[in-house]
Amino acid sequence: MRQLKIFNTYGMDYRVMQFAAAEAFAFWDRLDTLSPIEMLQLTEVRSEGNTWEPLSEPQNINAYVRDVTGMLRPQQALTNLMNLVRQENFGFKVQKVKIPKRFMSGTPARVLEGTHPIQARLITEKLAILRELQEYYTLEDAFKMYCLG
């Protein structure tokens, strides 16, 4: 289930909503090349007026992503914030289940065009519906269902 996390880094308060599984699958193959707007689209920062400002807007990134102490350059603070958001969404470990080859068939898995293979398996095997993957489940939830399904 998606969670909202609040944390303080470099003297600023941030609020991060986890990506839905479907959105995270879309980012999976290009994690290293995501722009700050993409990575921080579900992240908000507490402004001086005590309101939450979305970091999906470039002007808010420029205005609020910084190290209050002045020890880090704004670019370093942005990179570190993106790494924290990445860790929150993609930094999980799923226990691998070893299946003996004698129990595996040689038939290829069915693939839904335009979807990640794990997402396709969850949908075709009726472990989750697309709407649940778009709104409710996180990427970690999807991997757990995939491994246990």
N, C-alpha and C positions, 0 to 999 in steps of 0.2 A: 504494500500500500504506500502511496506517495506520502512523503512527510515534509513538513516545513521546519527548517532548521534556522536558528538565529545564533550568530556568533560575532565576536568582536575580533578584528584583526587590524593592527596598526592604528588603533585608536578610533576606528569607525565600526559601527554596528551594521551587519549585513543580514538579510533574510533570504534564504534560498529554498525554493520549492524544487523537489526532485523532478527530473524529466519523466514524462510518461514513457513506458516501454517502447511504444511505436516510434516516438520521436528520438529516443536514445538509439534505437536500431539504425535510424537514418543517419545519425552522427558517427556510428561505430567505426566505419572504415576511414573516416577522415578526422579523427580526434586531434591529431597533431596540427591540422591546418584550419581548425575552426576559428572564426574571427571572434573578437571580444563580444560583439553584438549577439552572435549565435550562442556562445557559451554562457553569457550572462543574461540571456533573455528572461529567465525566471528568477532573477536575483534583484533584490531591492536594497537600497542603502538608506539609513536614517539621516535625514538632513539636519541642519542646525535648527530648523523650525520644528523638529521632532515629528516630521512626516516621513513616510516611506516613499522614496523616489525610485522608479524603475531604471535599471541599468540597461534596458533594451534601447534606450535613447542615448546617442553618442554624447550629447551635451551633458548628461548626468554622469557619464563615465569621466569626462574631462573635469567636471566640477567636484565630484565626490570621491573618486578612487585615488587615495593618496595615503601617505604615512604621516599621521598627525605630528609625530616627533621629528620629522624631517630627515630621518636616517636613510631612507630609501628614496630613490627617484620615483616619480609617478609611474613610469613604465615598469619598474621592478615591482611596485605594489600591485599593478594591474596583472602582471604575469603571475605573481603569487596568489592573487585572488582567483584567477582563472584556474590555477592548479588546485586550489581548495574546492572550487565548484566541481571540477573534474573528478576529484577524489570522492566527493559526496555522491556523485552520480555513477561513476564507473569504477571506483576503487574497492570492489568487493571480491571475495574469493568464493568460488562454488566448488564444493567437494566433487571430484570426479568419481564416477561410478564405472568400474571396469566390468564389461560384459564379455564373457567368453565368446570367441568367434563362432562356436557351434550353435549359439543362440541367435546369431545375426543372419539375416537373409541377404542375398545378393541383389535384391530388387532396389532400384534407386528410389530415393525419397521423392514424394510429390512436391513440386515447387510451385508456389503462387508467384506469378510474374510481378516484379516491382516490390517484393517484400524480402526481408532478411530470411534466410532459411529457418532459423529458430522460430521466428514469428510465424512463418508459414506452417511449420509443424504444429505449433500450439493451436492455430486456427483449424487446420484440417483434421487434427485429432480431437477437436472439440474440448481442448483443455482451457481455452479462453476464446472469447469473441473479440473481434477487432475493436469494438467500442471500449471494452475493458482495458485492452492494451493501449488505447489512445488516451484514456482518462484516469484509470484507477491503478494499474500495476506499474511498478518500476522495472527497470532493466534487470535488477537483481531478482525480483519476483519471477520474471519471465525465465531467467536462467534456472532458477530453482524448480519451476514447473517442468521445464524441458528435461532436466536431469532426473526428476522423480517420475515424470509422466511416462 
